Amino acid sequence: MNSLRERELNPLKVLHHFDRLRDLARGEDVAPVTVEIDPVAYCNHACVWCVDPVHVHQSMAYSTFERLISELAGFQVSGKQVEGIVFKGGGEPSLHPDFPAMIERTAALGLAVGVVSNGSRLRQCANVLASHAAYVRVSIDGPTPESHRRIHRSSDFYEVVQGVAALVAARGVKRHPVVGLSFALDIHGMALGAEAIALGERLGVDYVLLRPPFFEEVGRTSTMTVAEARRVRAELARIATGYHGRLEVLIGNWVGDAEQNTESSPSLQASGRRDIHAATAPPIEHRSGRCLASPLLAVVTAEGMLYGCCNLRALSCWSMGRLDYDAGLGFAELWGGGRRQEVLARMHRTDCIRHCTHPLARYNEMLEVLRDWERPHSQFV
């Protein structure tokens, strides 16, 4: 197995953390595998489908970052430690004046680095990312200047494209960072799927992700009817199936609340987007009433707030506390504190499901199997 889909993009890579899955199934706590850090809480784009609905002019002080990343590099629970840091959400991470230094410091401590960006400042940090990142995903959404402007409400399409090209050139023949382009295409943009793939080919990226926009999980009303949403998914699938080039073309087949309720039980609570493959069987969290996998991930915002899930970022009632190193409140204190335990208990019983995009559904399904101590039919493989 050597292809991108079989290795870096394989969801079964979680099996490398089977020991943590087993501990969670036993009701024990674990260290997160991945911590998302938001360097800033603001953005230079104004995407109509932004999954971070609250932007404020807040940056993480570099001194706070330094103390946090140093702590995360040594943080352990039962001998297991944090392995990866993703610079992501809350805003555009590369807007932080110390963003390159953050990348270099994280890598120097032995932590893997991932970045999700709108690409507007890639040219300024292409060499740093090429040297230290494991992956960079660019949310470009529109494959033409007009479509990009319509969605991002910015006029820097060519700056983004040049930045991606600079990153790919700086990477050279190395396998990493894996570079991908993400496109959110609605009923007005679905015909641009082929152009999105062509742009990815021209720029030499590794994959292109085509997906419908997300609405419900961030509290927005869908701008597409149920019939239109189905047309978008069908068209994106058709485009992907018809492509036979070198790129990996991924499809985010998400089904929103309105459509899900017309295909399944209308009694389901709102839960944001869902994978189409689960259309005839609601996600495991609905069926079990549990979400036990959330400790595999943590999110620290620019304000220093700790959350247990990226879907809950900026919802203060789901905060697990605020970092305050001067007062002796670091990541370890918040992770082991009473506030996190209270919030985690609510997450475990899926009180937050109306915000859920089910990113941990596969892991939760594994945990439900591991929790079945009778091991029914485990003698047969």
Buried (B, 14 or more C-beta within 10 A) or exposed (E): EEEBEEEBBEEEEBEEBEEBBBBBBEEEBBBBBBBBBBBBBBBBBEBBBBBBEBBEEBBBEBEBBBBBBEBBBEBEBEEBBBBBBBBBBBBBBBBBEBBBBBBBBBBEBEBBBBBBBBBBBBBEBBBBBBBBBBBBBBBBBBBBBEBBBBBBEBEBBEBBBBBBBBBBEBBEEEEBBBBBBBBBBBBBBBEBBEBBBBBBBEBBBBBBBBBBBBBBBBEBEBBBEBEBBBBBBEBBBEBBEEBEEEBBBBBBBBBBBBBBBEEBEEEBEBBBBBBBEBBEEBBBBBEBEBBBBBBBBBBBBBBBBBBBBBBBBBBEEBBBBBBEBEEEBBBBBBBEBEEBEEBBEBBBEBBBBBBBBBBBBBBBBBBBEBBEEEEEEEEEE
